């Protein structure tokens, strides 16, 4: 019965006829400050965001009560909340209202999901929090899943990197991208694949949660560095296209603003520049994390050497007294 109830929202989405979701098709020319009020009401997105926020906050409180000496770091809660806010801005703000009207706005939406929301959510350490709040039996099951072959496979850095690139290239250079602008269920699926692939991509970089694969910091730098060329090539491909790749933007009835081809070129520029800047920022963050890791390791080594020296000195004193 529960499974049947879970299918109702999906069936409702599939029941929408093609083009039932406007995706900004009737959005008027944006004017400031009126455009700031163009928020959309998506019950699925709102319910998901509220549910995630409530569940995370509940888990934090449980952990903090059970382990007052080792509470969940407050900054991780802020980071996770920032990820939820980024998703809300992408899916509910004027960005959502105009993403079906302007390809460049649609690109901003996807950049928010992939390059802002995903790393922030992972920085909140949701897996670690879940393991800490779970009962021993549930924790064992979760660890079994994390150690399963399928998780080992999809989280393998090379596979995650290729999957992230394939999702971006596959959507932008297939008919599915245009169809997603006309079909509600496919549009939700598109957002889910962008966010899901981004979470897998950033997982080994952020390193806040346990993972089957633990990348050394130099390898994390190389991992992000290699992501820049494929992102740049995709952006340049969109920028230099001689025709509009997505018929939806030719037939959505827009009579204001730049031409669809120029709008598409702007979207390519956004992917190229913003994407590369995000990867550079990620590399800078990895360098900072690397330095902090080395500082902690040096501190531990110094403390161990200090203990060894103190122990040696005490042993020497005892030998002297015995003599």
NUNUTOR-201768 format. One line per 4 residues: number of its first residue (from 1); their letters; for each residue x, y, z of C-alpha. Coordinates in pm, 1 decimal. Layout:
% NUNUTOR-201768
NUM = A = X Y Z  ...
//
This chain:
% NUNUTOR-201768
1 = XXXX = 0.0 0.0 0.0  278.9 240.7 88.4  455.2 170.8 -240.5  133.9 241.9 -427.2
5 = XXXX = 96.5 574.7 -249.8  452.5 668.6 -341.2  369.0 614.0 -707.0  83.6 867.1 -703.5
9 = XXXX = 304.1 1180.8 -739.3  496.4 1023.2 -1027.0  177.6 920.1 -1204.3  42.2 1270.1 -1157.0
13 = XXXX = 349.1 1414.6 -1322.7  330.5 1172.1 -1612.7  -34.8 1259.8 -1658.2  54.8 1615.7 -1755.2
17 = XXXX = 27.6 1655.8 -2130.4  325.7 1773.9 -2325.7  376.5 2144.4 -2269.9  158.4 2152.9 -1957.8
21 = XXXX = 438.0 2318.6 -1765.0  500.6 2669.0 -1887.2  862.9 2685.1 -1770.6  854.9 3056.8 -1830.2
25 = XXXX = 689.6 3039.8 -2175.2  443.0 3314.6 -2085.4  682.2 3512.0 -1867.0  676.6 3882.9 -1950.5
29 = XXXX = 988.7 4083.6 -2021.8  1171.4 4110.0 -1688.7  1177.0 4454.7 -1531.2  1348.1 4550.8 -1209.9
33 = XXXX = 1236.6 4524.9 -933.8  922.7 4342.4 -1051.2  1124.6 4042.5 -1168.0  1223.4 3972.2 -807.0
37 = XXXX = 861.7 3879.1 -733.4  846.0 3616.3 -1009.1  875.0 3320.8 -771.4  710.8 2989.8 -857.6
41 = XXXX = 523.5 2746.5 -633.1  642.9 2390.6 -686.9  494.0 2167.9 -414.4  734.2 1883.2 -490.2
45 = XXXX = 1044.5 2101.1 -459.6  912.9 2281.9 -152.0  817.7 1956.6 20.5  1154.7 1805.0 -58.4
49 = XXXX = 1348.7 2104.0 70.9  1143.2 2134.1 390.0  1165.8 1759.3 448.9  1543.7 1758.1 407.6
53 = XXXX = 1587.1 2059.9 635.1  1362.2 1916.0 908.9  1526.7 1573.7 893.3  1876.0 1722.4 908.5
57 = XXXX = 1786.4 1949.8 1200.2  1621.7 1661.4 1387.1  1932.1 1446.2 1340.3  2160.2 1727.1 1458.8
61 = XXXX = 1958.1 1770.2 1777.7  1960.5 1396.2 1847.1  2336.6 1375.8 1799.1  2403.3 1685.1 2011.5
65 = XXXX = 2189.4 1551.9 2296.4  2346.1 1206.7 2281.9  2703.6 1334.4 2243.5  2734.8 1673.7 2417.3
69 = XXXX = 3111.9 1638.8 2420.7  3126.4 1575.0 2047.3  2833.4 1758.8 1884.1  2774.6 1791.1 1513.9
73 = XXXX = 2978.4 2093.8 1397.4  2754.3 2397.5 1360.7  2933.0 2515.0 1047.8  2835.5 2193.3 871.3
77 = XXXX = 2470.6 2267.1 944.4  2513.1 2609.7 786.6  2680.8 2457.6 481.2  2404.3 2201.5 434.7
81 = XXXX = 2145.3 2475.2 475.7  2328.5 2678.2 213.4  2298.6 2385.7 -26.0  1923.2 2368.8 30.8
85 = XXXX = 1896.0 2744.3 -24.0  2087.1 2709.1 -352.5  1841.3 2443.3 -467.4  1549.7 2664.3 -362.8
89 = XXXX = 1689.8 2959.3 -557.5  1744.6 2738.7 -862.2  1400.5 2576.7 -862.0  1166.5 2835.9 -709.1
93 = XXXX = 1308.7 3183.3 -773.8  1274.2 3398.0 -1089.2  1541.7 3169.1 -1235.5  1280.2 2894.2 -1260.1
97 = XXXX = 1023.7 3140.9 -1395.7  1248.4 3232.4 -1690.4  1450.5 2914.9 -1753.1  1205.3 2803.1 -2019.4
101 = XXXX = 1220.4 3144.0 -2186.1  1595.8 3201.9 -2189.9  1855.5 2929.6 -2232.9  2111.0 3140.9 -2047.3
105 = XXXX = 1886.4 3146.2 -1739.2  1842.5 2770.1 -1768.3  2220.4 2739.0 -1765.3  2241.4 2945.1 -1446.0
109 = XXXX = 1990.5 2706.8 -1290.2  2201.0 2403.0 -1373.2  2520.1 2571.5 -1254.5  2354.0 2636.3 -918.7
113 = XXXX = 2254.0 2272.0 -883.4  2587.2 2126.0 -993.1  2849.3 2371.6 -871.9  2690.2 2533.4 -565.2
117 = XXXX = 2421.4 2310.8 -414.5  2599.9 1976.2 -454.5  2932.5 2065.6 -284.4  2753.3 2256.1 -6.8
121 = XXXX = 2524.5 1962.6 68.9  2821.9 1727.2 86.2  3015.4 1970.9 305.8  2730.6 1933.1 554.0
125 = XXXX = 2839.6 1568.3 604.1  2488.1 1420.7 576.7  2614.2 1059.5 561.7  2821.9 1099.7 877.7
129 = XXXX = 2527.5 1262.4 1053.3  2297.2 979.6 945.3  2539.2 715.1 1071.1  2571.9 892.0 1406.0
133 = XXXX = 2198.2 927.0 1462.1  2103.6 578.6 1338.2  2050.3 280.0 1564.1  2321.2 10.8 1558.4
137 = XXXX = 2109.3 -215.1 1336.1  2033.1 62.1 1086.0  2395.2 177.1 1097.5  2514.5 -170.3 1001.8
141 = XXXX = 2275.0 -173.0 707.6  2389.6 170.2 593.0  2753.3 66.0 615.5  2670.6 -245.7 415.6
145 = XXXX = 2523.8 -24.0 143.0  2825.9 208.7 148.7  3054.1 -92.3 113.9  2848.8 -257.7 -159.9
149 = XXXX = 2983.6 -320.6 -507.7  2746.4 -77.1 -675.2  2850.4 209.2 -446.0  3216.3 115.7 -495.0
153 = XXXX = 3159.8 132.3 -870.3  2963.5 455.4 -904.8  3176.2 636.7 -645.3  3505.8 533.9 -805.4
157 = XXXX = 3655.6 875.1 -894.0  3713.5 792.9 -1260.8  3356.3 665.5 -1297.9  3212.6 965.2 -1108.2
161 = XXXX = 3416.7 1205.7 -1322.5  3308.4 1041.2 -1648.3  2945.9 1021.4 -1534.5  2944.2 1391.4 -1446.3
165 = XXXX = 3082.1 1483.8 -1789.5  2852.4 1237.9 -1968.8  2540.4 1377.7 -1799.2  2627.5 1731.2 -1908.4
169 = XXXX = 2726.4 1642.9 -2265.3  2444.5 1389.4 -2300.1  2168.3 1629.3 -2200.2  2297.2 1929.3 -2396.6
173 = XXXX = 2354.7 1736.8 -2719.2  2045.2 1520.4 -2737.0  1677.9 1574.8 -2808.5  1606.9 1505.0 -2441.3
177 = XXXX = 1709.4 1856.9 -2341.5  1442.0 2012.6 -2560.7  1184.8 1753.1 -2457.9  1254.6 1823.2 -2090.1
181 = XXXX = 1141.7 2181.0 -2148.7  803.7 2049.8 -2261.6  746.1 1757.9 -2023.3  715.3 1788.1 -1646.7
185 = XXXX = 833.7 1441.0 -1547.2  1135.6 1456.7 -1778.2  1221.3 1801.8 -1644.4  1226.6 1670.1 -1287.8
189 = XXXX = 1439.6 1377.9 -1402.6  1683.2 1617.6 -1570.8  1729.2 1815.5 -1249.5  1771.8 1491.8 -1053.2
193 = XXXX = 2043.2 1362.7 -1287.7  2232.7 1692.7 -1281.5  2225.8 1707.0 -901.6  2290.6 1333.9 -855.9
197 = XXXX = 2590.0 1328.1 -1092.3  2726.7 1641.7 -925.3  2697.3 1483.3 -579.9  2894.7 1181.2 -700.0
201 = XXXX = 3150.8 1408.5 -866.3  3212.8 1626.3 -558.8  3198.6 1343.0 -302.7  3568.7 1245.1 -322.1
205 = XXXX = 3671.7 1611.8 -335.0  3485.4 1736.9 -27.8  3583.7 1436.6 182.9  3349.1 1520.7 472.6
209 = XXXX = 3174.2 1182.9 464.7  3309.0 826.7 460.5  3366.4 702.4 108.6  3488.4 376.3 -44.3
213 = XXXX = 3757.2 585.2 -214.3  3971.2 833.3 -22.4  4167.2 1058.4 -258.3  4494.8 1218.2 -145.1
217 = XXXX = 4485.6 1595.0 -173.9  4722.1 1612.9 -475.6  4494.3 1371.0 -662.7  4190.5 1583.6 -573.6
221 = XXXX = 4363.1 1881.1 -734.8  4430.4 1681.5 -1051.9  4072.0 1551.4 -1048.2  3930.1 1905.1 -1049.1
225 = XXXX = 4190.2 2037.5 -1291.6  4094.2 1773.2 -1547.7  3728.1 1870.4 -1512.9  3799.5 2217.5 -1647.0
229 = XXXX = 3882.6 2126.1 -2010.8  3570.0 1918.8 -2065.3  3358.4 2196.8 -1913.8  3531.8 2457.7 -2129.8
233 = XXXX = 3489.5 2250.7 -2446.4  3118.6 2206.6 -2378.7  3075.9 2578.8 -2315.0  3268.6 2667.5 -2630.2
237 = XXXX = 3062.9 2416.2 -2831.2  2742.9 2588.7 -2719.9  2896.5 2931.8 -2776.6  3012.1 2857.2 -3131.2
241 = XXXX = 2704.2 2666.5 -3251.1  2581.9 2818.5 -3577.1  2216.1 2734.6 -3515.5  1978.7 2710.2 -3221.2
245 = XXXX = 2012.1 2361.2 -3075.2  1681.6 2357.8 -2886.1  1365.0 2435.8 -3090.3  1173.5 2518.9 -2771.6
249 = XXXX = 1354.5 2852.1 -2751.3  1252.7 2932.5 -3107.8  884.8 2856.0 -3053.6  818.8 2981.0 -2699.0
253 = XXXX = 675.0 3306.6 -2828.8  930.2 3540.2 -2675.0  933.5 3880.3 -2847.9  1179.1 4064.6 -2623.2
257 = XXXX = 1547.0 4043.7 -2543.3  1833.5 3895.3 -2744.0  1786.7 3648.1 -3024.5  1769.0 3276.0 -2937.4
261 = XXXX = 2111.1 3218.3 -3097.1  2272.7 3498.6 -2897.5  2099.5 3371.0 -2584.1  2240.6 3025.3 -2650.9
265 = XXXX = 2587.9 3172.2 -2696.1  2552.2 3355.7 -2364.8  2458.8 3025.1 -2199.6  2777.9 2873.8 -2339.3
269 = XXXX = 2981.0 3160.9 -2196.8  2818.4 3112.7 -1856.9  2902.6 2741.9 -1857.3  3258.9 2809.2 -1969.3
273 = XXXX = 3345.5 3097.4 -1736.7  3136.0 3017.2 -1430.0  3217.0 2647.2 -1450.1  3591.4 2701.4 -1472.1
277 = XXXX = 3579.6 2956.3 -1189.7  3391.2 2704.5 -974.0  3651.7 2435.8 -1038.0  3929.8 2684.8 -961.1
281 = XXXX = 3754.5 2774.7 -636.4  3729.9 2405.5 -558.7  4101.9 2364.6 -619.9  4176.5 2654.5 -386.1
285 = XXXX = 3957.7 2491.5 -121.8  4146.1 2163.6 -164.0  4475.9 2348.9 -112.6  4341.5 2500.6 210.0
289 = XXXX = 4218.3 2159.2 326.6  4556.9 2009.4 236.3  4741.9 2272.3 441.3  4513.8 2216.4 740.2
293 = XXXX = 4563.0 1841.1 708.1  4941.6 1884.9 707.5  4921.5 2120.5 1006.2  4720.3 1866.3 1203.6
297 = XXXX = 4955.5 1585.6 1106.7  5255.7 1795.0 1209.4  5090.4 1878.4 1540.4  5022.3 1509.7 1607.4
301 = XXXX = 5379.8 1419.8 1517.6  5519.3 1693.5 1744.4  5295.3 1576.7 2028.7  5408.4 1217.4 1983.6
305 = XXXX = 5775.1 1318.0 1974.9  5724.6 1529.9 2285.7  5575.0 1231.3 2466.9  5860.6 1009.1 2353.4
309 = XXXX = 6119.3 1262.2 2468.9  5945.3 1303.6 2803.2  5919.0 928.3 2846.7  6286.6 888.7 2757.1
313 = XXXX = 6390.8 1158.2 2999.9  6186.2 1001.8 3279.2  6339.4 661.4 3205.5  6687.4 814.2 3216.1
317 = XXXX = 6611.3 975.4 3552.3  6488.9 645.9 3693.8  6802.1 467.0 3571.2  7015.3 738.3 3731.5
321 = XXX = 6834.2 705.5 4061.5  6866.5 328.2 4047.6  7239.8 355.8 3988.5
//
